[in-house]
Amino acid sequence: MEISQVIEVLRMVAVMPRAKGASDLLGLVDYRGTVVPLLDLALRVGLPRRAPGLDSKIVVVATRSGPLGLVVDEIAGLVSPAAGEYHRRGALPVSELTRASTLVAGALRLSERLVPVLEPDRLLFDDERAKATAPSPGTRRRRPRRAGPQEAP
């Protein structure tokens, strides 16, 4: 994904698990006071599951519907593509894309490898976000206390 879409990279934190939802939706995390869905990026793109550990990272990315946390094993580095190295999604042969082809905005050709560039807005659908952030059954939202009438001195 483009660096402009990355808000912050965090160490692994406690995750509030969700009872239902996609298997790659790990749960929710508190990111600076905002409840953020946490997605296992490897599973979402069709790779085998690896249990997140203390060495795992959370990449918080900006999407149209709010921040999204992505669990990754490592961050290998940043790449500034030279002219002609980046190919938009429509310009790529279908045979060169993986199962994650619906999730990519394009790809970078680095040496002999084709590296997909993910589109964060395609990683979590609005209905998945709504289910992930909805209160669990049995939980109640607290109403703010109302202040009583002021007493005259």
Secondary structure, DSSP 8 states (H G I E B T S, - for coil): --GGGEEEEEE----B--SSS-TTEEEEEEETTEEEEEEEHHHHTT-------TT-EEEEE--TTS-EEEEES---------TTTEEEGGGS-GGG--GGGGGEEEEEEETTEEEEEE-GGGTS-HHHHHHHHS--TT---------------
